[in-house]
C-alpha cells in the first residue's frame, strides 16, 4: 500500500482501530447510496420514531444484515409505488442493493400557482385506476387526452409516470419533455423526470434539470431533496449538502431529515457539525430505532465512544434486539473492551440467518480473551452455519494462522478465497499488542512453495489495504517462509513495522528487498519514507531520487511529494528545492490534497501567506478531513489580515481535533510529517 494512500486513509485518526472488513469495499465515509438510505426513515409521529431501517454493518461492498448472505449488487429488492388520490400526488421508492434510493422525505406538492386547481375528472379517474393497479385503463384515459390542447400536458405527464413505473425510461423521458414543452410545471414532473434520467445513467443531466428549476423556485423542499440524492449518487456529498441544508432550513426538522443531513455533513468532512446536529437528538430520543440509527452513524464514522451512548439506550429499550446488541458488541470490540463485548454477546440469541456473523464475532472476541478452545468451537460453528460463504473459512483460517498451524490456515484461507464476494466480512484480528520485535530477515533463498507464497502475499495485501496490520504481518511472514525471494512481503513488512512502532525493523526488510530487486522503484520509495520517519533525511533523499530515476518519464505524484518533504526537512539549499518538488507533485496529480498542503506549509514558512492561503484552501477543498490544514490556513489568514476568518478556522481545527483524539492511537512519525500543523 502506498504511503500516500496510507496517509489519506489515516486522515480520520480513529481509522486504525476499524477491523471489520468488507472486501472489495471501503469503510471510511458512508457511500452516497447509504446517505440516500437515511431518507427511508419515516415516522408516524413526525420523525421521532424510526421503523424498520437497514441492518447494515457497513456501507461497503453492498449492505448486508448480520447473518444474511451478501446481496448481488444492483439487484432491485422491492419497489413501492403509490398515489395519493386526494391531491394527485406521486411518490416512488426503489430499494436497490439494500439501500433506499430516491425516496422523498417530504410530500410532493404542486406549485403555488397550481395549488388551487382541481384535477380534471379524467385525471382523477386515471390516477384512481392506477392506484387500483389497472394500468391499461389509466393509460387509455391519458392517451385519449393527447389530442386535447387543454389536457395534453397532464396526459404526457401521466403517460411518463406509467412508463417510469414499467421501467420504460427512454419513453418516459420523451413524455416528460413533451409535458414541459406544453407548460406543465408541477414538482411531480421534475421528480419523475429526474428519476428516469437517473435510471438511464444520465445523472449529470438530471442534476442540471433540477438545478435550473430550483434557480426559479428555490423553496421547493422535494426538489432540493431529490437533487441532494442525485449528488450523493454521483459521490459529491459537498454539493448535496447545500440542498439538504436548504431542506432542513425550510421545514420542521424531524428525525429523518436530521439523520440525512448529519450523514451528508460527515461525508463532506464536517464531522463536528454532524455531531452538533445529533447530540440534541440523542438526549431527546425515546425511540429504540432512532437511537440505533444514530449509534450506527457514529459507528460508521469511527466515533466509537460517541456511539456507545445511543447504542446502549437502544439496547435497553429493545432488548434482546439482535441488531442493537450486535452493533453494541462490535463497538466494544473496536474499542478493545473485549470483556464487555463478550458480555453483550452472551445476551443475544441469533436465529439461523444470523448465526455466521454472531459466531464469527464471538469466536474473535474469545480469542482476544485467551479462551482459545471456546474461540475455535465458535468459529467452527460459524463455518457450519454457512458452508457456502467465505466469511467463516477466512476467520477460522486466521485463527489457525495465529495459533501457528500453517497447514490448517492454508486450507481454510484458500477455500475462503474461492468463495469471496463483495460483502465478505472478516472480523478476526490478531493480538493488537503484537509488534515486529524480534522479527528477523529470512535465511536462505530457496522457494518451498511459490504458489502458496503468492497466495499468502496476495491475501496479506488485502488486509494491509484496510489496515489490518497484525493480520497482514503474519500473512506476509508466512509468504516469506514459503518463498524468501518474493518481493511483496519485503514491501509489506517494511511498511507495517513502522505502524507497529518498529521503524528500524521495517527499514531492514525494505533494504533487503532493495538488495534483491535493485531496479524496483517502489521499494526505493518505501525505503525513503521510513528513512524520513527515522530522521535520516540525507539517506531518504538519496532513496527518493533513485526511485524517481527508476520510475520512468512520468513518476507518481507521491514520489515528488515525499521528495519535497525530505528536502523541506534538510538544509537551507535543500529547503528551497522542496518548492519545486511540491509543484511537480501538484502538476502530476492536481487532486492530491497532501501536495497542496505541503506546498501551503512551504509558502507559510517562507513568508508568503497569500500563496499559503491559496494552496491550503485547495487542500481543504480536496480533503476536508485533513485536520492540520485548518490550523495552517488559520495562520495564513491571520497574517493576511483576515482575523475573523482565522478565528473560525482555528475553532474548526480545535473541534475536529477534539472529536477524533479520544479514540485514536499514537500517530506514526511519517504520518506526523504530513498531518500535524
PyMOL commands that set and color helices and strands:
alter all, ss='L'
color gray80, all
select helices_A, chain A and resi 3-9+15-17+32-40+112-114+121-131+135-144+152-165+169-181+187-199+203-216+221-233+237-250+255-267+271-284+288-300+304-318+322-334+338-345+352-368+372-385+390-402+406-419+450-465+469-482+487-499+503-516+521-533+537-550+557-568+572-588+593-605+609-622+627-639+643-661+669-675
alter helices_A, ss='H'
color red, helices_A
select strands_A, chain A and resi 21-22+76-84+89-96+99-101+425-426
alter strands_A, ss='S'
color yellow, strands_A
deselect
rebuild
show_as cartoon
